[in-house]
Amino acid sequence: MRGAKSAKWVAGAAIIALAATACGGSDSGSDKGMNSGKADPNGILTAQLSEPQNPLQPANAKESQGSRVLRAIFAGLVDYEPGTGKLTYVNAESVTPNADSSVWTVKLKPGWKFHDGTPVTSKSYVDSWNWSANVKNNQTNSSWFQDIKGYTDVHPDKGDPKKTEMEGLKVVDENSFTISLTGPVSYFAYKLGYDVWSPLPESFFKDPKAAGQKPIGNGPYKFVSWDHNKMIKVRKFDGYQGPNKAKNGGIDFKNYTTAEAAYSALRSDQLDWIEQVPVTALKNYKQDLGDRAIDQEYSAVQSIVPAFYTKQFKNIDPKVIQGLSMAIDRDTITKTVLNGTRSPADSYVARGVLGYKPGALGDIVKYDPAKAKALIKEGGGVPGNKISIQFNADQPHKAWVDAVCNSIRQATGVECVGDSKPDFATDLNARDGKKVKSMYRGGWVLDYPVNSNFMRDLYGTTAAGNTSGYSNKAFDELASKADKAKTLDETVKMYQEAEQLLAKDMPSIPLWFYKVNSGQSKNVFGKIVYGQDGDPIFTDVQVKSKK
């Protein structure tokens, strides 16, 4: 799952309002215990984290673990207002387009500093983006810069780059720069809320490898240490000038090998926040935690994805994948195995995102064993009559993977097994290295609240999020046309058309929409508030004083 800013709802067409409150399991209905005592502005919060896949460089994380740390250390140009989705400015004073949204002018708030005391300037952004886009620097999210003029000069499909700078980036003065795109992109300002667009200090470029292990950012927290596979420590940066100053003294991001171990630590108040309650505890966690339990939907979709580079799926008829989709009893699995903590997906786009259209995928996500068998047969069958689903064992996926496999097996006779990897980083490395044997668990959380993020950034041929080998020229052309639409509403509508193309082609099988099923320890003062990306707004979390 890709990490994201704490993106919120967007005002305008096709908006779905999600519940903004967390549901507790206590029958007291009171938060008095959480609000007792007083908050310590220097208290240290402990939070669960798996080992990040890559070094902590802003363009090198397309998964939630590394992004969670990067969002603490770095601050970008924009964010989104809670409840409305209105674009708000963080390090930017303004981000304005020309008449057709092909050229954007950024003006920075003056006086910002990196954690090493050096100034944050226009050059900090331009240099960061040029370095991150350069093919030689092997950044996993380099494709995010492909809208900028000159991207292909620094990131050619083959061979060495022709240049080290994209012609579309121009420094005007210390606090302003321009971004010229290859064509209009009506929603470009929304994209700037993602981690990849963060600035970098001059010291980074002297030794990028070392900087990835000890990053210097400009965000609300400064990096302290990284004990690999154990803990990452960040502490409040007193010189931070953004709107989201930390209300705690810092965060210890702690690694746990299993969800069960993390949950046990939470219940004994040795850990203040967990990412997800294990499946084995879903039935009773609200009773266990009372008012400290969290049950809240956020904008993310769980799916299973064929590895189209394998012999099994390279030239597969989409009818086969449609059949596998209709062999999955989403209603029963979400109600029983997942104890009602998920809701069946009816779209490639998550709810709460501009452009989500209820029922967009129609019958192909509805359980119908007879139709499933017929479609698989019409499509020539599943090669080998067996599939496997790769997943990471450090999060609670095994139970639902087994349930999905049982459903497919019983409905169609196709054998299905889980393919467990020890942790998320290993799982991601297998995807990136094109070593997935059959299919893999896909989980995608919004990077910005527009439906294009759930399509172009996942299924575009050159998209960083596309690790399956899927490619469809017609989809790429339609996405490009949608990006060049004159208004955001037109872009959204055209991506809704693109979703119907995907429904026929089946680049993945959507399963269900996510919820935060989590909890907080007794050390936290008040209720934790969550963003639309499913993560706590860590800067707002307060820790109880021990005095």
C-alpha distance (Angstrom), angle and dihedral (degrees) to the residues before:
residue distance angle dihedral
M1 . . .
R2 3.73 . .
G3 3.75 118.8 .
A4 3.77 121.1 -121.1
K5 3.74 144.8 -171.5
S6 3.78 115.1 -97.2
A7 3.77 89.8 -85.9
K8 3.78 116.7 -175.0
W9 3.79 136.3 -163.0
V10 3.80 121.2 -56.6
A11 3.79 121.9 -131.1
G12 3.80 112.9 -131.3
A13 3.77 139.6 49.6
A14 3.81 123.6 6.3
I15 3.79 98.1 6.8
I16 3.78 122.2 163.4
A17 3.80 115.4 -160.5
L18 3.79 112.1 -139.3
A19 3.78 124.1 -156.0
A20 3.77 107.9 -90.3
T21 3.77 97.7 -162.5
A22 3.78 128.6 80.0
C23 3.78 119.3 -128.1
G24 3.77 120.1 -130.6
G25 3.76 126.6 -154.8
S26 3.80 98.1 -138.1
D27 3.78 118.9 106.4
S28 3.78 90.2 -144.4
G29 3.81 92.3 75.8
S30 3.79 88.7 -153.0
D31 3.78 133.2 126.1
K32 3.81 92.9 -165.7
G33 3.80 93.5 114.8
M34 3.77 92.0 53.2
N35 3.80 92.0 47.1
S36 3.78 96.7 46.7
G37 3.79 119.4 112.3
K38 3.78 118.5 9.5
A39 3.80 138.5 -71.2
D40 3.78 123.0 -101.1
P41 3.84 109.2 -141.7
N42 3.80 88.3 -156.9
G43 3.81 97.0 44.5
I44 3.81 117.1 128.0
L45 3.80 118.9 -125.0
T46 3.81 120.5 -148.8
A47 3.82 117.2 -148.1
Q48 3.79 135.5 176.6
L49 3.80 118.5 -106.0
S50 3.78 134.7 166.5
E51 3.79 118.2 -141.4
P52 3.84 109.4 -77.6
Q53 3.78 112.8 -114.6
N54 3.81 96.3 -132.4
P55 3.81 141.6 20.2
L56 3.80 114.1 -69.0
Q57 3.80 98.3 -95.0
P58 3.84 117.1 137.4
A59 3.81 95.4 -120.9
N60 3.79 94.9 41.7
A61 3.81 103.3 74.2
K62 3.78 124.0 79.2
E63 3.79 92.4 156.5
S64 3.77 131.3 77.4
Q65 3.81 98.9 -114.9
G66 3.79 99.1 59.8
S67 3.79 91.0 36.2
R68 3.80 91.2 54.5
V69 3.80 90.1 60.5
L70 3.80 95.0 39.9
R71 3.81 91.1 54.1
A72 3.79 88.9 56.1
I73 3.81 94.7 48.8
F74 3.81 100.9 38.2
A75 3.80 133.5 48.8
G76 3.79 121.8 -158.9
L77 3.76 137.2 -159.3
V78 3.81 100.3 -87.1
D79 3.79 145.3 11.7
Y80 3.81 135.2 -178.6
E81 3.78 128.6 -98.6
P82 3.83 115.6 -113.3
G83 3.78 112.3 -106.6
T84 3.81 98.9 6.4
G85 3.79 106.6 48.0
K86 3.80 89.7 -133.9
L87 3.78 111.6 159.2
T88 3.80 111.2 -106.3
Y89 3.78 129.4 -170.3
V90 3.80 124.4 -118.5
N91 3.83 111.9 163.4
A92 3.81 90.9 -2.8
E93 3.78 123.3 82.8
S94 3.79 89.4 -164.4
V95 3.83 141.6 -11.1
T96 3.80 110.8 -161.3
P97 3.83 132.2 175.1
N98 3.77 129.9 -145.4
A99 3.81 120.4 -118.2
D100 3.82 96.0 -71.2
S101 3.83 99.4 29.7
S102 3.81 93.2 -113.5
V103 3.81 95.5 115.6
W104 3.80 123.1 43.1
T105 3.79 127.6 -167.5
V106 3.81 118.9 -151.5
K107 3.78 123.0 -162.8
L108 3.80 117.8 -170.5
K109 3.77 130.0 -145.1
P110 3.81 103.3 -109.7
G111 3.78 124.7 -123.8
W112 3.80 99.9 38.5
K113 3.81 117.2 146.3
F114 3.77 136.4 -158.1
H115 3.79 116.6 -128.1
D116 3.81 89.6 -97.1
G117 3.81 90.6 59.1
T118 3.81 96.9 -107.1
P119 3.84 118.1 129.9
V120 3.80 124.9 -96.8
T121 3.80 105.5 -130.1
S122 3.78 140.4 163.9
K123 3.78 87.8 -92.2
S124 3.83 89.3 57.5
Y125 3.80 88.7 62.9
V126 3.79 98.5 38.9
D127 3.81 93.4 47.7
S128 3.81 90.9 46.5
W129 3.79 93.7 51.9
N130 3.80 94.4 44.6
W131 3.79 91.9 50.4
S132 3.81 93.1 44.6
A133 3.80 93.0 49.7
N134 3.81 94.3 49.2
V135 3.80 110.7 108.0
K136 3.81 91.7 -141.7
N137 3.80 91.4 64.1
N138 3.81 92.5 59.8
Q139 3.80 97.5 -142.6
T140 3.79 112.2 175.9
N141 3.82 93.4 -139.5
S142 3.82 98.3 43.0
S143 3.81 91.0 120.0
W144 3.80 89.2 70.8
F145 3.82 86.8 79.2
Q146 3.81 95.3 54.8
D147 3.82 92.9 104.0
I148 3.81 90.1 65.6
K149 3.80 119.6 94.1
G150 3.77 110.9 -105.0
Y151 3.80 96.4 25.4
T152 3.80 91.7 126.7
D153 3.83 89.5 54.4
V154 3.81 91.2 61.1
H155 3.80 95.9 30.6
P156 3.83 110.4 35.0
D157 3.78 120.1 176.0
K158 3.79 88.7 -118.0
G159 3.77 136.1 16.2
D160 3.79 132.5 8.3
P161 3.80 123.9 -31.7
K162 3.80 117.3 -92.5
K163 3.79 92.3 -145.8
T164 3.79 140.2 15.8
E165 3.80 95.6 -139.4
M166 3.80 132.6 55.1
E167 3.78 112.0 -125.1
G168 3.80 90.6 -138.9
L169 3.81 93.9 69.2
K170 3.80 116.9 79.7
V171 3.81 127.9 172.8
V172 3.81 108.5 -140.2
D173 3.78 97.1 179.3
E174 3.79 139.4 -35.0
N175 3.81 93.1 -66.2
S176 3.81 105.0 28.8
F177 3.81 137.9 56.7
T178 3.79 138.9 163.2
I179 3.80 131.9 -126.8
S180 3.81 117.1 -154.3
L181 3.80 113.6 -165.4
T182 3.79 130.2 -156.2
G183 3.79 86.5 -113.2
P184 3.80 140.9 -21.0
V185 3.82 118.0 -49.1
S186 3.79 108.6 -177.7
Y187 3.81 95.3 -164.6
F188 3.81 98.8 40.9
A189 3.82 93.1 120.3
Y190 3.81 89.3 59.7
K191 3.80 90.9 55.7
L192 3.80 90.4 57.2
G193 3.81 90.2 74.0
Y194 3.81 91.6 74.4
D195 3.83 123.1 100.2
V196 3.80 94.1 -114.3
W197 3.83 91.3 73.3
S198 3.81 95.2 60.0
P199 3.83 120.3 126.3
L200 3.79 124.1 -113.5
P201 3.83 129.4 -146.3
E202 3.79 122.3 -120.7
S203 3.81 90.7 -107.3
F204 3.81 90.4 64.5
F205 3.80 93.6 68.2
K206 3.81 93.3 53.5
D207 3.82 90.5 64.7
P208 3.84 114.2 1.1
K209 3.81 92.3 174.1
A210 3.81 92.9 56.6
A211 3.80 90.5 43.2
G212 3.79 89.7 56.7
Q213 3.81 89.0 60.2
K214 3.82 95.3 41.6
P215 3.80 106.2 24.8
I216 3.80 123.1 -165.2
G217 3.78 110.6 -152.4
N218 3.78 141.1 167.8
G219 3.80 98.7 -126.9
P220 3.80 137.6 109.8
Y221 3.82 92.7 -82.8
K222 3.80 130.7 45.5
F223 3.78 122.6 -143.5
V224 3.83 117.8 -106.1
S225 3.80 109.4 169.1
W226 3.82 146.8 -22.7
D227 3.78 117.8 -149.0
H228 3.80 98.1 -175.0
N229 3.80 116.9 -118.9
K230 3.81 89.3 2.0
M231 3.79 116.6 57.9
I232 3.80 147.4 -17.8
K233 3.81 117.3 -157.1
V234 3.80 125.8 -157.3
R235 3.81 127.3 173.5
K236 3.80 134.2 -159.1
F237 3.81 114.0 -83.4
D238 3.80 106.0 -137.3
G239 3.81 92.0 -162.8
Y240 3.81 94.4 58.6
Q241 3.82 112.8 128.3
G242 3.80 101.0 -172.7
P243 3.81 127.0 111.9
N244 3.81 93.1 -108.5
K245 3.80 103.2 64.2
A246 3.80 114.4 172.6
K247 3.81 117.4 -96.9
N248 3.80 90.3 -162.9
G249 3.78 133.6 55.1
G250 3.78 96.6 -111.9
I251 3.79 146.5 -62.3
D252 3.79 134.3 -91.6
F253 3.82 105.8 -155.1
K254 3.81 104.1 -155.4
N255 3.79 127.1 -161.9
Y256 3.82 122.2 -134.1
T257 3.78 124.3 -176.9
T258 3.81 94.1 -144.8
A259 3.78 137.5 26.5
E260 3.80 88.9 -125.7
A261 3.82 91.8 58.8
A262 3.79 91.5 49.8
Y263 3.81 92.0 48.6
S264 3.79 91.3 50.3
A265 3.82 89.7 51.9
L266 3.80 90.4 49.9
R267 3.80 93.1 51.6
S268 3.80 90.5 51.4
D269 3.86 91.1 47.4
Q270 3.81 92.5 -116.0
L271 3.81 88.7 118.5
D272 3.81 125.2 39.1
W273 3.82 101.2 -158.1
I274 3.81 136.5 18.5
E275 3.77 128.1 -162.5
Q276 3.79 96.9 -135.4
V277 3.80 137.6 -1.8
P278 3.83 109.2 -118.9
V279 3.80 116.0 -105.4
T280 3.80 89.7 -116.1
A281 3.83 89.8 61.9
L282 3.81 100.5 40.8
K283 3.78 93.5 96.5
N284 3.80 94.6 56.7
Y285 3.80 107.8 20.9
K286 3.82 95.0 101.2
Q287 3.79 89.1 53.5
D288 3.82 90.3 45.6
L289 3.80 95.3 49.7
G290 3.80 103.7 27.0
D291 3.82 112.0 -171.4
R292 3.79 89.1 1.0
A293 3.83 92.3 69.1
I294 3.80 119.2 102.6
D295 3.82 125.8 -150.3
Q296 3.81 111.5 168.6
E297 3.79 134.6 138.7
Y298 3.78 119.8 -126.1
S299 3.79 135.6 -178.2
A300 3.78 105.2 -81.4
V301 3.80 137.4 108.7
Q302 3.81 129.2 -147.1
S303 3.79 115.8 -147.8
I304 3.77 144.2 156.6
V305 3.79 115.9 -123.0
P306 3.80 129.8 -156.5
A307 3.80 115.7 -132.6
F308 3.80 97.1 -126.0
Y309 3.81 92.3 -168.3
T310 3.81 91.7 66.8
K311 3.80 123.1 93.3
Q312 3.79 87.7 -116.6
F313 3.81 96.8 60.2
K314 3.82 104.8 17.8
N315 3.81 96.0 104.3
I316 3.78 99.3 11.5
D317 3.79 120.3 155.8
P318 3.85 107.4 -117.5
K319 3.81 88.0 -130.7
V320 3.81 88.3 72.8
I321 3.80 92.0 56.5
Q322 3.81 90.8 43.6
G323 3.79 87.8 53.4
L324 3.80 92.6 50.8
S325 3.80 88.3 50.3
M326 3.81 92.4 53.3
A327 3.82 89.6 48.7
I328 3.83 91.1 65.8
D329 3.80 115.9 92.0
R330 3.81 97.0 -148.6
D331 3.81 94.8 170.8
T332 3.80 94.5 56.3
I333 3.81 95.4 41.1
T334 3.81 94.2 49.8
K335 3.80 92.4 46.1
T336 3.80 98.3 44.2
V337 3.81 114.8 20.6
L338 3.81 92.2 32.0
N339 3.82 94.7 35.2
G340 3.79 94.8 -131.9
T341 3.81 93.2 -57.0
R342 3.82 92.8 123.0
S343 3.80 133.5 45.1
P344 3.82 122.8 -143.5
A345 3.81 113.1 -97.4
D346 3.79 117.7 -119.2
S347 3.81 96.8 175.5
Y348 3.79 142.8 34.6
V349 3.82 85.6 -121.2
A350 3.81 122.1 75.4
R351 3.77 121.6 -121.4
G352 3.79 115.1 -99.2
V353 3.82 91.8 40.2
L354 3.80 123.6 113.2
G355 3.79 106.0 -101.1
Y356 3.81 99.3 25.8
K357 3.80 106.3 146.4
P358 3.83 117.7 -164.8
G359 3.78 112.6 -123.3
A360 3.81 93.3 9.4
L361 3.82 92.7 147.7
G362 3.80 96.2 46.9
D363 3.80 118.4 -169.0
I364 3.81 98.1 -9.7
V365 3.82 90.0 83.1
K366 3.82 94.0 45.4
Y367 3.80 121.5 97.6
D368 3.82 111.5 -108.1
P369 3.83 114.6 148.8
A370 3.81 95.0 -173.0
K371 3.80 93.4 50.6
A372 3.81 90.3 43.0
K373 3.80 92.6 56.2
A374 3.80 91.5 45.0
L375 3.82 93.8 51.1
I376 3.81 93.0 48.0
K377 3.79 90.0 50.0
E378 3.84 92.5 47.3
G379 3.80 89.5 50.4
G380 3.80 92.8 54.2
G381 3.80 97.6 -98.8
V382 3.79 133.6 -88.7
P383 3.83 108.5 -58.7
G384 3.79 106.9 -111.9
N385 3.82 88.7 6.3
K386 3.81 88.3 -108.0
I387 3.79 136.5 94.5
S388 3.79 133.9 -176.5
I389 3.82 128.1 -153.9
Q390 3.81 116.2 -144.8
F391 3.82 116.8 -146.5
N392 3.81 140.8 160.5
A393 3.80 116.0 -104.0
D394 3.82 96.5 -153.3
Q395 3.81 89.0 77.2
P396 3.83 126.9 51.4
H397 3.81 100.9 -93.1
K398 3.81 104.7 116.5
A399 3.82 96.7 82.5
W400 3.79 95.6 53.7
V401 3.83 93.2 40.1
D402 3.81 88.3 55.0
A403 3.82 89.9 47.6
V404 3.81 92.5 50.1
C405 3.79 90.2 48.7
N406 3.80 92.0 49.3
S407 3.80 90.3 50.6
I408 3.81 93.0 50.5
R409 3.80 92.3 44.9
Q410 3.81 94.5 49.6
A411 3.80 94.9 43.2
T412 3.79 99.6 45.0
G413 3.79 111.4 10.3
V414 3.81 90.2 -118.2
E415 3.81 109.8 139.5
C416 3.82 113.9 -122.8
V417 3.81 131.4 -176.5
G418 3.80 137.8 172.0
D419 3.82 120.5 -109.1
S420 3.80 106.2 -153.6
K421 3.82 124.2 -156.7
P422 3.82 118.5 -168.6
D423 3.81 97.2 -122.4
F424 3.79 144.1 -0.4
A425 3.81 94.9 -97.7
T426 3.83 91.4 55.2
D427 3.79 90.3 47.3
L428 3.82 91.7 50.8
N429 3.80 93.2 45.6
A430 3.80 89.6 55.1
R431 3.80 90.0 52.2
D432 3.80 94.0 46.3
G433 3.79 91.2 46.1
K434 3.82 91.2 50.1
K435 3.78 90.9 -120.8
V436 3.81 98.9 129.8
K437 3.80 108.6 127.8
S438 3.80 99.2 -149.4
M439 3.83 120.4 -29.6
Y440 3.80 135.8 -7.7
R441 3.76 138.8 -152.2
G442 3.78 110.0 -100.6
G443 3.79 122.6 -164.0
W444 3.81 119.1 176.4
V445 3.79 126.1 -173.0
L446 3.78 121.9 -172.7
D447 3.79 121.2 -89.9
Y448 3.79 90.8 -173.2
P449 3.82 128.0 1.9
V450 3.83 100.6 -105.2
N451 3.82 125.1 102.8
S452 3.81 91.9 -122.4
N453 3.82 87.8 73.3
F454 3.82 90.4 64.5
M455 3.80 92.9 48.6
R456 3.81 118.0 23.9
D457 3.82 92.8 37.0
L458 3.80 91.8 49.5
Y459 3.80 106.7 31.5
G460 3.80 104.5 26.0
T461 3.81 109.4 115.3
T462 3.83 93.5 -119.8
A463 3.82 98.5 32.1
A464 3.81 118.1 129.9
G465 3.80 90.2 -133.1
N466 3.79 92.5 55.8
T467 3.80 104.1 95.6
S468 3.82 96.2 146.6
G469 3.80 98.8 76.1
Y470 3.81 91.9 -117.9
S471 3.79 115.0 156.5
N472 3.79 131.6 172.9
K473 3.80 119.4 170.7
A474 3.80 92.7 -160.7
F475 3.80 91.4 54.5
D476 3.82 92.0 47.1
E477 3.81 90.4 52.0
L478 3.79 93.4 47.6
A479 3.81 91.7 47.7
S480 3.80 90.7 50.2
K481 3.78 90.4 50.1
A482 3.82 91.0 48.7
D483 3.80 91.5 51.5
K484 3.80 89.9 54.8
A485 3.79 95.2 52.1
K486 3.79 115.5 125.0
T487 3.81 96.7 -121.2
L488 3.77 137.7 31.6
D489 3.82 90.8 -118.9
E490 3.81 90.5 55.9
T491 3.80 90.6 48.4
V492 3.79 91.1 51.5
K493 3.81 93.4 48.9
M494 3.80 92.1 49.9
Y495 3.79 91.0 50.9
Q496 3.80 88.0 52.5
E497 3.82 86.1 57.9
A498 3.81 88.9 48.5
E499 3.80 89.4 54.3
Q500 3.81 89.5 61.1
L501 3.80 88.6 55.4
L502 3.79 89.7 51.8
A503 3.80 90.4 49.0
K504 3.80 88.8 61.8
D505 3.81 94.7 43.0
M506 3.84 98.7 41.5
P507 3.83 104.6 -151.0
S508 3.81 86.7 175.7
I509 3.80 141.1 -1.1
P510 3.83 111.7 -114.1
L511 3.79 111.6 -144.7
W512 3.80 111.5 175.8
F513 3.78 146.7 -29.3
Y514 3.79 116.9 -99.7
K515 3.76 131.2 -117.3
V516 3.77 129.9 -165.6
N517 3.79 102.7 -114.0
S518 3.72 99.3 176.4
G519 3.76 143.6 115.8
Q520 3.76 145.8 -146.4
S521 3.78 133.1 -129.9
K522 3.80 128.0 -114.0
N523 3.81 87.5 -103.4
V524 3.82 92.0 74.0
F525 3.80 118.0 93.0
G526 3.82 110.5 -137.1
K527 3.80 129.1 -16.9
I528 3.80 118.7 -42.6
V529 3.81 113.0 -118.2
Y530 3.81 117.4 -140.7
G531 3.78 131.9 -149.8
Q532 3.78 125.7 -134.7
D533 3.79 87.6 -98.0
G534 3.81 90.2 66.5
D535 3.80 95.8 -112.4
P536 3.79 125.1 114.6
I537 3.77 115.7 -103.1
F538 3.79 86.8 -113.2
T539 3.80 95.9 -168.1
D540 3.82 89.3 62.0
V541 3.81 96.3 49.2
Q542 3.79 113.2 107.9
V543 3.79 126.6 -157.1
K544 3.80 122.2 -143.6
S545 3.76 118.3 -109.8
K546 3.80 113.6 -113.3
K547 3.78 92.6 -151.9
